[in-house]
Structures are given as structure tokens and as C-alpha cells.
Amino acid sequence: MPPQLFSRFQFCVGYIDPVTGLLTLTDRDPYRFAPFSDNIQHAVKSGDTLFSIANRYYAAMKQAPQLWWVIADFQPEPILDPTIQLEIGRVLQIPSLQTLQTEIFASTRQQTSAT
């Protein structure tokens, strides 16, 4: 099954490992932080999670809570574990919905073959 649209794995390529015969994914190249003029700064409040923050800023998209990884990748110091509680007061950089659609999910970022 190929990675679904808006999955963080859609930027990977699946290939059959010749040694094990198992389907393997190539490494994912995260988008990383970029200083766009429409970035949003979000100060973490008690109870905030990457999932709830993604749901808040990307509510227009059906997959909003699943886009937590976009926010995690987009930090100047990426968040590697979404299960670790966010520090209250920490300012997160949130890419705008427009940046999400035109830059982060640009078709030119998707890999087409394993290298």
C-alpha cells in the first residue's frame, strides 16, 4: 500500500530489499524551518499537543490532526518525539495553510525513484 496523501511518508519511495525481500521505505527528507512571511507563532499553553495545535491551524483540512509532523519538522530545532509533553511558553513556528499546500506538499518534493 503506498503512503497516503498528506502522510509524512509520501516523501519516501518504497522498494523491495533484494536481500530480505521486504518492502522498505527510503529515508524521509523533512521540510525543515523556513522564514516565510506568513508563518504563525504559537505560544504553547497547558494541554497543547502537536495533534491539537495541528487541528487548530489546519482545521480546514480533513486530515488536520494527522499533520502534527509538519509542525514538528518545521521547528528551527525539530521535535523528534510527538509524545513528549510540550514545554509551556515555548514558541512554535507554524507554517500557514497556504505554505502547507504550496510548499510543503509540493509535488516537486515527492520522490519518484529510490536512489
N, CA, C and O of each residue as an XYZ file, in Angstrom:
460
protein
N       0.841     -1.174      0.000
C       0.000      0.000      0.000
C       0.887      1.238      0.000
O       1.730      1.373      0.887
N       0.732      2.143     -0.954
C       1.563      3.346     -0.988
C       1.176      4.298      0.140
O       0.049      4.252      0.633
N       2.112      5.164      0.553
C       1.778      6.151      1.586
C       0.604      7.021      1.133
O       0.496      7.372     -0.042
N      -0.263      7.360      2.071
C      -1.439      8.158      1.761
C      -1.080      9.626      1.594
O      -0.054     10.090      2.089
N      -1.941     10.348      0.888
C      -1.789     11.783      0.711
C      -1.748     12.456      2.078
O      -2.538     12.114      2.957
N      -0.862     13.384      2.263
C      -0.636     14.158      3.484
C       0.067     13.345      4.574
O       0.192     13.810      5.707
N       0.519     12.158      4.247
C       1.316     11.373      5.175
C       2.760     11.866      5.101
O       3.223     12.289      4.042
N       3.455     11.810      6.206
C       4.866     12.205      6.183
C       5.689     11.228      5.364
O       6.828     11.526      5.004
N       5.127     10.068      5.065
C       5.846      9.072      4.291
C       5.618      9.208      2.790
O       6.191      8.444      2.013
N       4.790     10.169      2.364
C       4.588     10.347      0.933
C       5.851     10.900      0.272
O       5.933     10.960     -0.955
N       6.823     11.300      1.069
C       8.077     11.815      0.532
C       9.165     10.747      0.556
O      10.352     11.052      0.449
N       8.750      9.508      0.695
C       9.639      8.351      0.652
C       9.300      7.523     -0.586
O       8.244      7.690     -1.195
N      10.198      6.651     -0.932
C       9.950      5.719     -2.026
C      10.022      4.319     -1.448
O      10.925      4.001     -0.674
N       9.070      3.487     -1.824
C       9.097      2.102     -1.388
C       9.846      1.248     -2.403
O       9.678      1.418     -3.610
N      10.666      0.337     -1.915
C      11.353     -0.587     -2.816
C      11.496     -1.934     -2.119
O      11.471     -2.020     -0.891
N      11.644     -2.962     -2.908
C      11.833     -4.308     -2.365
C      13.314     -4.514     -2.088
O      14.149     -4.436     -2.990
N      13.623     -4.776     -0.827
C      15.007     -5.032     -0.439
C      15.426     -6.355     -1.069
O      14.796     -7.381     -0.811
N      16.483     -6.354     -1.895
C      16.873     -7.579     -2.595
C      17.374     -8.687     -1.667
O      17.326     -9.863     -2.026
N      17.849     -8.324     -0.489
C      18.372     -9.324      0.441
C      17.240     -9.983      1.230
O      17.175    -11.208      1.338
N      16.348     -9.152      1.781
C      15.292     -9.691      2.653
C      13.981     -9.938      1.915
O      13.138    -10.706      2.380
N      13.809     -9.290      0.767
C      12.554     -9.411      0.042
C      11.429     -8.577      0.637
O      10.286     -8.659      0.189
N      11.755     -7.766      1.655
C      10.753     -6.943      2.320
C      10.620     -5.575      1.656
O      11.588     -5.032      1.123
N       9.416     -5.034      1.697
C       9.186     -3.682      1.213
C       9.805     -2.721      2.211
O       9.508     -2.790      3.404
N      10.657     -1.831      1.741
C      11.374     -0.891      2.581
C      11.133      0.517      2.066
O      10.970      0.722      0.864
N      11.109      1.490      2.975
C      10.967      2.888      2.580
C      12.322      3.576      2.646
O      13.128      3.298      3.534
N      12.568      4.476      1.698
C      13.779      5.289      1.750
C      13.636      6.287      2.891
O      12.541      6.479      3.419
N      14.733      6.918      3.269
C      14.680      7.942      4.307
C      13.795      9.091      3.851
O      13.714      9.411      2.665
N      13.139      9.696      4.822
C      12.269     10.837      4.562
C      13.077     12.112      4.742
O      13.796     12.262      5.730
N      12.962     13.019      3.799
C      13.636     14.309      3.900
C      12.642     15.317      4.462
O      11.761     15.775      3.733
N      12.762     15.682      5.763
C      11.808     16.625      6.343
C      11.918     17.999      5.695
O      12.968     18.360      5.165
N      10.829     18.763      5.740
C      10.813     20.080      5.101
C      11.755     21.057      5.802
O      12.467     21.802      5.129
N      11.775     21.073      7.091
C      12.596     21.950      7.928
C      12.049     23.378      7.952
O      11.189     23.740      7.149
N      12.555     24.168      8.871
C      12.090     25.543      9.062
C      12.466     26.427      7.880
O      13.545     26.283      7.307
N      11.585     27.329      7.526
C      11.844     28.366      6.528
C      11.132     29.629      6.997
O       9.987     29.559      7.444
N      11.792     30.783      6.902
C      11.220     32.023      7.430
C      10.222     32.691      6.469
O      10.489     33.778      5.957
N       9.089     32.051      6.227
C       8.061     32.638      5.366
C       7.383     33.797      6.095
O       7.263     33.780      7.320
N       6.944     34.792      5.346
C       6.323     35.967      5.955
C       4.987     35.645      6.620
O       4.542     36.390      7.493
N       4.345     34.557      6.225
C       3.050     34.227      6.820
C       3.132     33.118      7.878
O       2.109     32.539      8.246
N       4.341     32.820      8.366
C       4.463     31.860      9.467
C       3.688     32.382     10.670
O       3.564     33.591     10.866
N       3.180     31.477     11.451
C       2.427     31.818     12.654
C       3.259     31.398     13.853
O       3.858     30.322     13.854
N       3.295     32.244     14.871
C       3.977     31.881     16.109
C       2.913     31.485     17.127
O       1.951     32.216     17.363
N       3.104     30.329     17.713
C       2.140     29.808     18.685
C       2.860     29.560     20.002
O       3.792     28.759     20.062
N       2.428     30.247     21.062
C       2.976     30.008     22.400
C       2.217     28.836     23.018
O       0.994     28.880     23.153
N       2.943     27.802     23.387
C       2.338     26.592     23.934
C       1.662     26.898     25.263
O       2.239     27.533     26.146
N       0.420     26.429     25.382
C      -0.370     26.584     26.607
C      -0.567     25.206     27.237
O      -0.344     24.183     26.591
N      -0.977     25.189     28.472
C      -1.243     23.934     29.163
C      -2.242     23.101     28.372
O      -3.290     23.604     27.966
N      -1.927     21.853     28.157
C      -2.814     20.941     27.440
C      -2.561     20.872     25.947
O      -3.101     19.993     25.276
N      -1.748     21.782     25.406
C      -1.443     21.734     23.976
C      -0.627     20.493     23.640
O       0.269     20.102     24.388
N      -0.946     19.887     22.515
C      -0.147     18.805     21.949
C       0.081     19.142     20.481
O      -0.595     20.015     19.937
N       1.003     18.474     19.848
C       1.200     18.706     18.416
C      -0.076     18.388     17.647
O      -0.384     19.037     16.647
N      -0.812     17.391     18.113
C      -2.051     16.991     17.445
C      -3.113     18.091     17.559
O      -3.772     18.426     16.575
N      -3.275     18.650     18.766
C      -4.294     19.690     18.958
C      -3.916     20.984     18.248
O      -4.784     21.692     17.738
N      -2.628     21.292     18.214
C      -2.180     22.504     17.521
C      -2.390     22.355     16.018
O      -2.845     23.291     15.359
N      -2.066     21.195     15.478
C      -2.298     20.954     14.045
C      -3.784     21.049     13.729
O      -4.170     21.612     12.704
N      -4.609     20.505     14.599
C      -6.053     20.566     14.396
C      -6.548     22.010     14.404
O      -7.455     22.361     13.649
N      -5.962     22.835     15.245
C      -6.366     24.248     15.340
C      -6.009     25.013     14.073
O      -6.852     25.714     13.514
N      -4.773     24.886     13.619
C      -4.308     25.703     12.493
C      -4.647     25.113     11.128
O      -4.661     25.838     10.133
N      -4.917     23.831     11.065
C      -5.228     23.204      9.775
C      -6.639     22.620      9.759
O      -6.911     21.657      9.042
N      -7.529     23.205     10.548
C      -8.903     22.713     10.677
C      -9.629     22.644      9.341
O     -10.569     21.864      9.192
N      -9.214     23.439      8.375
C      -9.854     23.421      7.055
C      -9.574     22.119      6.304
O     -10.220     21.825      5.297
N      -8.631     21.360      6.787
C      -8.273     20.096      6.134
C      -8.788     18.925      6.960
O      -8.646     18.906      8.182
N      -9.378     17.961      6.292
C      -9.938     16.785      6.963
C      -8.869     16.047      7.780
O      -9.183     15.473      8.823
N      -7.644     16.056      7.330
C      -6.548     15.316      7.969
C      -5.818     16.140      9.028
O      -4.720     15.758      9.434
N      -6.378     17.237      9.483
C      -5.677     18.187     10.350
C      -4.873     17.549     11.490
O      -3.676     17.823     11.576
N      -5.441     16.727     12.360
C      -4.632     16.201     13.472
C      -3.474     15.328     13.006
O      -2.469     15.205     13.707
N      -3.606     14.726     11.837
C      -2.547     13.874     11.309
C      -1.358     14.690     10.800
O      -0.317     14.124     10.465
N      -1.505     16.000     10.742
C      -0.436     16.858     10.224
C       0.482     17.377     11.336
O       1.223     18.339     11.132
N       0.432     16.745     12.504
C       1.303     17.116     13.616
C       2.765     17.116     13.195
O       3.546     17.944     13.664
N       3.137     16.203     12.322
C       4.539     16.041     11.919
C       5.048     17.251     11.132
O       6.248     17.527     11.136
N       4.148     17.976     10.456
C       4.551     19.186      9.727
C       5.077     20.213     10.729
O       6.123     20.826     10.514
N       4.344     20.390     11.816
C       4.759     21.352     12.844
C       6.042     20.872     13.514
O       6.944     21.671     13.765
N       6.134     19.580     13.805
C       7.342     19.033     14.441
C       8.573     19.258     13.560
O       9.624     19.661     14.057
N       8.448     19.000     12.262
C       9.568     19.176     11.325
C       9.932     20.642     11.116
O      11.094     20.963     10.864
N       8.950     21.532     11.218
C       9.121     22.931     10.827
C       9.837     23.771     11.879
O      10.146     24.934     11.621
N      10.104     23.221     13.037
C      10.771     23.992     14.088
C      12.248     24.184     13.751
O      12.865     23.311     13.142
N      12.826     25.346     14.154
C      14.273     25.518     13.952
C      15.062     24.356     14.568
O      16.082     23.934     14.024
N      14.583     23.847     15.702
C      15.117     22.615     16.287
C      13.966     21.620     16.251
O      13.121     21.628     17.146
N      13.916     20.753     15.223
C      12.765     19.854     15.046
C      12.434     19.035     16.291
O      13.313     18.657     17.066
N      11.154     18.776     16.456
C      10.678     17.932     17.548
C      10.686     16.501     17.033
O      10.018     16.187     16.049
N      11.441     15.637     17.696
C      11.610     14.274     17.217
C      10.588     13.296     17.774
O      10.306     12.274     17.147
N      10.029     13.593     18.942
C       9.089     12.673     19.575
C       7.786     13.409     19.881
O       7.759     14.244     20.786
N       6.710     13.124     19.154
C       5.453     13.844     19.374
C       4.763     13.476     20.684
O       3.790     14.125     21.069
N       5.246     12.456     21.367
C       4.598     12.045     22.612
C       5.142     12.770     23.835
O       4.558     12.694     24.916
N       6.261     13.474     23.669
C       6.832     14.219     24.791
C       6.030     15.505     24.971
O       5.737     16.208     24.005
N       5.681     15.800     26.218
C       4.886     16.986     26.526
C       5.631     18.251     26.105
O       6.822     18.404     26.376
N       4.910     19.154     25.439
C       5.496     20.418     25.015
C       5.673     21.335     26.222
O       4.835     21.361     27.124
N       6.764     22.079     26.228
C       7.053     22.995     27.326
C       6.131     24.209     27.227
O       6.078     24.877     26.194
N       5.406     24.488     28.313
C       4.505     25.645     28.332
C       5.325     26.911     28.126
O       6.363     27.110     28.758
N       4.838     27.762     27.227
C       5.529     29.012     26.906
C       6.446     28.907     25.700
O       6.842     29.923     25.130
N       6.783     27.698     25.311
C       7.628     27.520     24.126
C       6.899     28.094     22.920
O       5.698     27.881     22.757
N       7.617     28.817     22.081
C       7.019     29.398     20.880
C       7.326     28.484     19.699
O       8.482     28.262     19.342
N       6.262     27.966     19.109
C       6.386     27.100     17.941
C       6.157     27.904     16.680
O       5.319     28.805     16.653
N       6.897     27.581     15.643
C       6.701     28.173     14.325
C       5.732     27.275     13.566
O       5.980     26.080     13.405
N       4.640     27.848     13.106
C       3.617     27.082     12.395
C       3.566     27.580     10.954
O       3.323     28.764     10.723
N       3.787     26.707      9.992
C       3.629     27.142      8.603
C       2.145     27.384      8.317
O       1.283     26.633      8.775
N       1.866     28.430      7.563
C       0.474     28.746      7.237
C      -0.142     27.639      6.388
O       0.565     26.800      5.831
N      -1.451     27.649      6.299
C      -2.158     26.677      5.468
C      -1.707     26.804      4.012
O      -1.568     25.804      3.309
N      -1.483     28.036      3.570
C      -1.023     28.254      2.190
C       0.370     27.649      1.993
O       0.612     26.979      0.989
N       1.277     27.876      2.928
C       2.620     27.295      2.845
C       2.539     25.774      2.854
O       3.249     25.098      2.109
N       1.676     25.249      3.698
C       1.489     23.801      3.764
C       1.109     23.247      2.394
O       1.670     22.247      1.946
N       0.165     23.894      1.738
C      -0.349     23.388      0.472
C       0.576     23.660     -0.713
O       0.689     22.823     -1.608
N       1.241     24.817     -0.732
C       2.032     25.170     -1.916
C       3.518     24.844     -1.806
O       4.197     24.708     -2.824
N       4.022     24.718     -0.603
C       5.459     24.458     -0.423
C       5.735     23.063      0.135
O       6.463     22.274     -0.468
N       5.154     22.775      1.278
C       5.471     21.529      1.969
C       4.945     20.320      1.212
O       5.631     19.303      1.111
N       3.720     20.425      0.674
C       3.157     19.313     -0.086
C       3.306     19.494     -1.590
O       2.541     18.916     -2.363
N       4.280     20.285     -2.010
C       4.525     20.480     -3.442
C       4.911     19.153     -4.083
O       5.693     18.384     -3.523
N       4.363     18.897     -5.247
C       4.644     17.626     -5.931
C       6.125     17.493     -6.280
O       6.617     16.375     -6.433
N       6.836     18.592     -6.408
C       8.257     18.531     -6.720
C       9.083     17.957     -5.566
O      10.230     17.557     -5.767
N       8.511     17.915     -4.365
C       9.229     17.338     -3.214
C       9.093     15.836     -3.155
O       9.887     15.172     -2.489
N       8.110     15.284     -3.832
C       7.877     13.845     -3.752
C       8.911     13.093     -4.581
O       9.170     13.434     -5.735
N       9.493     12.069     -3.977
C      10.481     11.259     -4.671
C       9.758     10.323     -5.632
O       8.642      9.879     -5.364
N      10.407     10.032     -6.746
C       9.784      9.125     -7.708
C      10.561      7.835     -7.877
O      10.038      6.871     -8.435
N      11.799      7.796     -7.406
C      12.558      6.545     -7.518
C      13.580      6.473     -6.402
O      14.042      7.502     -5.909
N      13.927      5.290     -6.012
C      14.946      5.086     -4.985
C      16.312      5.377     -5.589
O      16.594      5.016     -6.732
N      17.150      6.036     -4.801
C      18.486      6.349     -5.299
C      19.539      5.559     -4.574
O      20.726      5.699     -4.868
